């Protein structure tokens, strides 16, 4: 296999910054990463003056649905499923062109199905790690409260929608639901341990799932060498998830000192998803989101910021996730995934390098791909992007596809606006 290398003014490996650094690939793996003078296996690297090389970024909590309005139930019912899939493919292309070479889809059957097309190279897409159908109690956040329950669950529904949920009550049903999710090919199990903002009849503070139900789900995931990713917004649900052994906690709006202490003990990673709160407040009404969702978002915003600030100050690892689930016809949010990096810097107080670690090595853990992605290190996947300037000083340089000039995933160049006709 050919050996290919890139050098730039700055190389961010995911854990350190190297001036005049280089990364060298062979096939889909990294051979070397270090200073230009230390590189031995590539004698003629491509030199990118004025650029920073870094690992491919990771969105550790997103939903690929094909929706184009906030009225997602109406879209599910009247938009042909094939149209939603076609839109989703365009959204995936926007995400990888923005430098995101991996996504963790926390609930969408479209992503679960498209991951096979991504693996064989049939679509232009980030690497997809997908939950497919999440698991929810009846009257849980995942339960679409204004639809008949037989339409909500794919095991009983005659309709196919991007968002459908495996409804279960009691440990036995929850165990069976987890097994069904695994049977469909899920990379991990997504579970709701609290209510939420985008569900009509519950609230983020409400705990959902009993300890026995969670134990059954976690046990089934672990037996299959999979992990569990929890939607957990309220205090009690966060603690219940952590006590059950779930170490990937999304949202954490009402996280308190007890939850922080337990998260530290369990070495958990929190995916705050600050972006979706910000976008709902700015664009939710225009996009057609219901007023009750917007109102709950207003109530949650300050609590959310304060909770994540406390977690950061206590040393809890944070990962980047946008929670995107709809794309406006006039405002393309897929591709603006680095809004989460900016919010971590501007609202929570992370340094740019800490925020970039959240988007790389920390998010690699959430994806279940530690030792595979998130670092420019020998043996890791050859996922690399090049950004004009230095995002370690100015992370706004990551915002938008036009600022990312090189995207390499698995050693294959998906975008190169610096040097044309380059292949790795």
C-alpha positions as CSV (number, residue, x, y, z in Angstrom):
1,X,0.0,0.0,0.0
2,X,1.3,3.5,-0.7
3,X,2.6,5.7,2.1
4,X,1.4,9.3,2.2
5,X,2.2,12.2,4.5
6,X,1.0,15.7,5.3
7,X,2.9,18.3,7.2
8,X,1.6,21.7,8.5
9,X,2.6,24.6,10.7
10,X,0.8,23.0,13.6
11,X,-0.1,19.4,14.4
12,X,-2.7,18.8,17.1
13,X,-2.5,15.1,17.9
14,X,-5.4,15.1,20.2
15,X,-3.3,15.3,23.3
16,X,-0.5,17.7,22.3
17,X,0.4,20.5,19.9
18,X,3.5,20.1,17.7
19,X,5.0,22.9,15.7
20,X,6.0,21.9,12.1
21,X,4.3,18.5,12.6
22,X,3.5,15.7,10.2
23,X,1.2,12.7,10.0
24,X,2.0,9.7,7.7
25,X,-0.5,7.0,6.6
26,X,-0.3,3.6,5.1
27,X,-3.7,2.3,4.0
28,X,-6.3,3.2,6.6
29,X,-3.9,3.5,9.5
30,X,-1.5,6.1,10.8
31,X,2.2,5.1,10.6
32,X,3.8,8.1,12.2
33,X,2.9,11.4,13.8
34,X,5.4,13.9,15.1
35,X,7.8,16.7,14.2
36,X,8.8,16.9,10.5
37,X,12.4,16.0,11.4
38,X,11.3,12.8,13.1
39,X,9.3,11.4,10.2
40,X,11.2,8.5,8.5
41,X,8.6,6.6,6.4
42,X,7.6,9.4,4.0
43,X,10.3,11.3,2.2
44,X,8.0,13.7,0.2
45,X,5.1,14.8,2.4
46,X,2.6,17.4,1.2
47,X,3.4,20.6,3.0
48,X,0.5,22.7,4.0
49,X,1.7,26.2,4.9
50,X,-0.5,28.2,7.2
51,X,-2.6,25.2,8.2
52,X,-3.2,23.1,11.3
53,X,-3.6,19.3,11.0
54,X,-5.7,17.5,13.6
55,X,-7.8,14.4,14.1
56,X,-11.1,14.1,12.4
57,X,-13.8,15.6,14.7
58,X,-16.6,13.5,16.3
59,X,-20.2,14.5,17.0
60,X,-21.0,12.2,19.9
61,X,-24.8,12.8,20.0
62,X,-26.7,13.5,16.8
63,X,-29.8,12.3,15.0
64,X,-29.9,11.8,11.2
65,X,-33.6,11.9,10.3
66,X,-34.1,13.8,7.0
67,X,-36.6,16.2,8.7
68,X,-36.9,19.7,7.3
69,X,-39.2,21.2,9.9
70,X,-39.8,21.2,13.6
71,X,-43.2,19.4,13.1
72,X,-41.4,16.1,13.0
73,X,-44.5,14.0,13.6
74,X,-46.2,15.5,10.6
75,X,-43.1,14.9,8.5
76,X,-42.8,11.3,9.6
77,X,-46.4,10.7,8.6
78,X,-46.6,12.4,5.3
79,X,-43.1,12.5,3.8
80,X,-42.1,9.4,1.9
81,X,-39.5,7.4,3.8
82,X,-37.3,7.3,0.7
83,X,-37.3,11.1,0.6
84,X,-36.2,11.3,4.2
85,X,-33.4,8.9,3.5
86,X,-32.2,11.0,0.5
87,X,-32.2,14.1,2.6
88,X,-30.3,12.3,5.3
89,X,-27.6,11.3,2.9
90,X,-27.2,15.0,2.0
91,X,-27.0,15.9,5.7
92,X,-24.3,13.3,6.3
93,X,-22.3,14.7,3.4
94,X,-22.5,18.2,5.0
95,X,-21.3,16.8,8.3
96,X,-18.2,15.1,6.9
97,X,-17.3,18.1,4.8
98,X,-17.2,20.2,8.0
99,X,-14.5,17.9,9.3
100,X,-16.6,15.4,11.3
101,X,-15.4,12.0,10.3
102,X,-17.4,10.1,13.0
103,X,-20.9,10.6,14.4
104,X,-22.7,8.8,17.2
105,X,-26.4,8.7,16.2
106,X,-28.4,8.4,19.4
107,X,-31.6,7.4,17.8
108,X,-32.6,7.1,14.2
109,X,-33.3,4.0,12.1
110,X,-32.0,5.8,9.0
111,X,-28.5,6.0,10.4
112,X,-28.6,2.3,11.4
113,X,-29.5,1.4,7.9
114,X,-27.1,3.8,6.2
115,X,-24.1,2.7,8.2
116,X,-23.8,-0.3,5.8
117,X,-23.7,2.0,2.8
118,X,-21.1,4.2,4.5
119,X,-18.9,1.2,5.2
120,X,-18.9,0.1,1.6
121,X,-18.3,3.6,0.3
122,X,-21.7,3.9,-1.4
123,X,-22.3,7.3,0.2
124,X,-20.2,10.3,1.3
125,X,-20.5,10.1,5.0
126,X,-18.8,10.2,8.4
127,X,-18.3,6.9,10.1
128,X,-21.6,6.0,11.7
129,X,-22.0,4.5,15.2
130,X,-25.8,4.1,15.6
131,X,-28.3,3.1,18.2
132,X,-31.2,2.6,15.8
133,X,-34.3,2.2,18.0
134,X,-33.9,3.6,21.5
135,X,-35.5,2.0,24.6
136,X,-38.1,3.9,26.6
137,X,-40.7,3.2,29.2
138,X,-44.4,3.9,28.3
139,X,-44.9,7.6,29.0
140,X,-41.2,8.1,28.8
141,X,-39.3,10.7,26.8
142,X,-39.0,8.4,23.9
143,X,-42.8,7.7,23.8
144,X,-44.4,9.9,21.2
145,X,-47.2,10.9,23.5
146,X,-49.6,12.2,20.9
147,X,-49.5,9.0,18.7
148,X,-51.2,5.7,19.5
149,X,-48.7,3.4,21.1
150,X,-49.0,0.8,18.4
151,X,-47.5,3.4,15.9
152,X,-44.7,4.4,18.3
153,X,-43.1,0.9,18.5
154,X,-41.7,-0.6,15.3
155,X,-42.6,-4.0,16.5
156,X,-46.3,-3.1,16.2
157,X,-46.4,-0.3,13.8
158,X,-47.3,-0.6,10.1
159,X,-45.6,2.7,9.4
160,X,-41.8,3.2,9.2
161,X,-40.6,6.5,10.7
162,X,-37.1,7.7,11.5
163,X,-38.0,8.1,15.2
164,X,-39.6,5.0,16.6
165,X,-39.1,3.6,20.1
166,X,-39.0,0.2,21.7
167,X,-41.5,0.7,24.5
168,X,-41.1,-1.5,27.6
169,X,-42.2,-1.7,31.2
170,X,-40.7,-4.0,33.8
171,X,-37.3,-5.8,33.7
172,X,-38.5,-8.6,31.4
173,X,-39.9,-6.3,28.7
174,X,-36.8,-4.1,28.9
175,X,-34.5,-7.0,28.5
176,X,-36.4,-8.1,25.5
177,X,-36.4,-4.6,24.0
178,X,-32.6,-4.4,24.4
179,X,-32.2,-7.7,22.7
180,X,-34.4,-6.5,19.9
181,X,-32.3,-3.4,19.4
182,X,-29.2,-5.6,19.3
183,X,-30.9,-7.9,16.8
184,X,-31.4,-5.0,14.4
185,X,-27.6,-4.3,14.5
186,X,-27.4,-1.5,17.0
187,X,-23.8,-0.5,17.9
188,X,-25.0,0.5,21.4
189,X,-28.3,0.8,23.4
190,X,-29.8,4.3,23.8
191,X,-32.1,4.6,26.9
192,X,-34.1,7.4,28.4
193,X,-33.7,7.7,32.2
194,X,-35.6,11.0,32.4
195,X,-38.2,13.0,30.7
196,X,-37.2,15.8,28.3
197,X,-37.8,19.0,26.4
198,X,-39.1,17.5,23.1
199,X,-41.6,15.2,24.7
200,X,-45.1,16.6,25.3
201,X,-46.4,15.2,28.6
202,X,-43.3,14.7,30.8
203,X,-40.6,17.0,32.0
204,X,-36.8,16.8,32.1
205,X,-36.8,16.5,35.9
206,X,-38.9,13.3,35.9
207,X,-37.0,10.1,36.5
208,X,-37.9,7.3,34.2
209,X,-37.0,3.6,34.2
210,X,-36.6,1.7,37.5
211,X,-33.2,0.5,38.7
212,X,-34.3,-3.1,37.9
213,X,-35.3,-2.1,34.3
214,X,-32.0,-0.3,33.8
215,X,-30.0,-3.2,35.2
216,X,-31.7,-5.5,32.7
217,X,-30.8,-3.2,29.7
218,X,-27.2,-2.7,30.8
219,X,-26.7,-6.4,31.4
220,X,-27.9,-7.3,27.9
221,X,-25.7,-4.6,26.3
222,X,-22.6,-5.7,28.2
223,X,-23.2,-9.4,27.4
224,X,-23.1,-8.4,23.8
225,X,-19.9,-6.3,24.4
226,X,-21.9,-3.2,23.7
227,X,-22.4,0.0,25.8
228,X,-25.4,2.1,26.9
229,X,-25.8,5.8,26.2
230,X,-28.3,7.6,28.5
231,X,-30.6,10.5,27.8
232,X,-30.5,11.9,31.4
233,X,-31.6,15.5,32.1
234,X,-32.9,15.5,35.7
235,X,-30.9,14.8,38.9
236,X,-32.5,11.5,39.9
237,X,-32.3,10.0,36.4
238,X,-28.7,11.0,36.0
239,X,-27.8,9.3,39.3
240,X,-29.9,6.2,38.4
241,X,-28.0,5.9,35.1
242,X,-24.6,6.2,36.7
243,X,-25.5,3.7,39.5
244,X,-26.6,1.2,36.8
245,X,-23.1,1.5,35.2
246,X,-23.9,3.8,32.4
247,X,-20.9,6.1,31.8
248,X,-22.1,8.0,28.7
249,X,-24.5,10.6,30.0
250,X,-26.2,13.0,27.5
251,X,-27.6,16.5,28.4
252,X,-27.2,16.5,32.2
253,X,-29.3,19.7,32.5
254,X,-30.1,19.4,36.2
255,X,-26.8,17.8,37.3
256,X,-26.0,18.5,40.9
257,X,-23.1,17.8,43.3
258,X,-24.2,14.3,44.0
259,X,-24.3,13.5,40.3
260,X,-20.9,15.1,39.8
261,X,-19.4,13.1,42.6
262,X,-20.8,9.8,41.2
263,X,-19.7,10.7,37.6
264,X,-16.2,11.2,38.9
265,X,-16.3,7.9,40.7
266,X,-17.5,6.1,37.6
267,X,-15.2,8.0,35.3
268,X,-18.2,9.0,33.2
269,X,-18.2,11.3,30.2
270,X,-21.0,13.9,29.8
271,X,-22.2,15.0,26.4
272,X,-23.9,18.4,27.3
273,X,-25.5,19.1,23.8
274,X,-25.5,22.8,24.4
275,X,-26.1,23.5,20.8
276,X,-29.6,22.2,20.6
277,X,-30.7,24.4,23.5
278,X,-29.1,27.4,21.8
279,X,-30.7,26.7,18.4
280,X,-34.2,25.9,19.8
281,X,-34.2,29.3,21.5
282,X,-33.0,31.1,18.4
283,X,-34.9,29.2,15.6
284,X,-37.4,26.9,17.3
285,X,-40.5,29.0,16.7
286,X,-39.6,29.6,13.0
287,X,-38.9,25.9,12.4
288,X,-42.3,24.9,13.7
289,X,-41.3,23.3,17.1
290,X,-44.3,23.3,19.5
291,X,-44.5,26.1,22.1
292,X,-44.3,23.7,25.0
293,X,-40.9,22.5,23.8
294,X,-39.7,26.1,23.5
295,X,-41.0,27.0,26.9
296,X,-39.3,24.0,28.6
297,X,-36.1,25.0,26.8
298,X,-36.3,28.5,28.2
299,X,-36.7,27.1,31.7
300,X,-33.8,24.8,31.3
301,X,-31.1,27.0,29.7
302,X,-29.6,28.6,32.8
303,X,-29.7,25.4,34.8
304,X,-28.0,23.6,32.0
305,X,-25.1,26.1,31.7
306,X,-24.5,26.2,35.4
307,X,-24.6,22.4,35.7
308,X,-22.0,21.9,33.0
309,X,-19.8,24.6,34.4
310,X,-19.8,22.8,37.8
311,X,-19.0,19.5,36.1
312,X,-16.1,21.1,34.2
313,X,-14.7,22.7,37.3
314,X,-14.8,19.4,39.0
315,X,-12.8,17.7,36.2
316,X,-15.6,15.7,34.6
317,X,-14.7,14.8,31.0
318,X,-16.9,16.5,28.4
319,X,-17.6,15.4,24.9
320,X,-19.2,17.2,21.9
321,X,-22.6,16.4,20.7
322,X,-25.0,18.7,18.9
323,X,-28.3,16.7,19.2
324,X,-29.3,18.0,15.8
325,X,-32.5,16.3,14.7
326,X,-34.0,18.6,12.1
327,X,-32.6,20.7,9.3
328,X,-34.2,23.9,8.2
329,X,-35.0,24.3,4.5
330,X,-33.4,27.8,4.7
331,X,-30.7,27.2,7.4
332,X,-28.5,24.2,7.1
333,X,-27.4,23.2,10.6
334,X,-25.8,19.9,9.6
335,X,-22.2,21.1,8.9
336,X,-22.3,23.6,11.8
337,X,-21.4,20.9,14.3
338,X,-18.5,22.9,15.7
339,X,-21.1,25.2,17.3
340,X,-20.7,22.9,20.3
341,X,-17.0,23.5,20.5
342,X,-17.6,27.3,20.5
343,X,-20.3,27.0,23.2
344,X,-18.0,24.9,25.4
345,X,-15.4,27.7,25.1
346,X,-17.7,30.7,25.3
347,X,-20.3,29.5,27.8
348,X,-18.6,26.9,29.9
349,X,-15.0,28.3,30.0
350,X,-13.0,25.5,28.4
351,X,-9.8,26.5,26.7
352,X,-9.8,25.9,22.9
353,X,-7.5,22.9,23.4
354,X,-9.8,21.4,26.0
355,X,-12.8,21.9,23.7
356,X,-10.9,20.2,20.9
357,X,-10.1,17.2,23.2
358,X,-13.8,17.0,23.9
359,X,-14.4,16.8,20.1
360,X,-11.7,14.1,19.6
361,X,-10.3,11.8,22.3
362,X,-13.3,12.3,24.7
363,X,-15.9,11.8,22.0
364,X,-14.0,8.7,20.8
365,X,-14.8,7.1,24.1
366,X,-18.5,7.9,23.7
367,X,-18.3,6.3,20.3
368,X,-16.8,3.1,21.8
369,X,-13.7,3.6,19.6
370,X,-11.0,4.4,22.1
371,X,-7.6,3.3,20.7
372,X,-9.1,3.7,17.2
373,X,-10.0,7.3,16.6
374,X,-9.6,10.7,18.2
375,X,-5.8,10.8,18.2
376,X,-3.2,11.2,15.5
377,X,-1.1,8.3,16.8
378,X,0.5,5.2,15.1
379,X,-2.0,2.4,14.7
380,X,-5.0,4.7,14.9
381,X,-7.4,5.2,12.0
382,X,-6.2,7.6,9.4
383,X,-8.8,10.3,10.1
384,X,-7.3,13.8,9.7
385,X,-8.5,17.3,8.8
386,X,-6.6,20.4,7.9
387,X,-7.9,23.9,8.8
388,X,-6.5,27.2,7.5
389,X,-5.0,29.0,10.5
390,X,-4.8,27.8,14.1
391,X,-8.1,26.7,15.7
392,X,-6.2,26.1,18.9
393,X,-6.1,29.9,19.2
394,X,-9.3,30.7,17.3
395,X,-11.9,27.8,17.3
396,X,-14.3,29.8,15.1
397,X,-12.1,28.6,12.3
398,X,-13.8,25.2,12.6
399,X,-17.2,26.6,12.1
400,X,-18.5,25.7,8.7
401,X,-17.4,23.4,5.8
402,X,-15.6,26.2,3.9
403,X,-13.0,26.6,6.7
404,X,-12.0,22.9,6.6
405,X,-9.9,22.3,3.5
406,X,-8.8,18.7,3.9
407,X,-10.8,15.7,5.2
408,X,-9.3,12.2,5.3
409,X,-11.3,9.3,6.7
410,X,-9.8,5.8,6.9
411,X,-6.9,7.0,4.7
412,X,-9.3,8.1,1.9
413,X,-9.5,11.8,0.9
414,X,-13.1,13.0,0.9
415,X,-12.2,16.7,0.5
416,X,-9.1,18.5,-0.7
417,X,-9.3,22.2,-1.6
418,X,-5.6,22.7,-1.0
419,X,-4.0,20.2,-3.4
420,X,-6.2,18.7,-6.1
421,X,-6.3,15.0,-7.1
422,X,-4.6,13.8,-3.9
423,X,-5.3,10.2,-2.8
424,X,-3.9,8.5,0.2
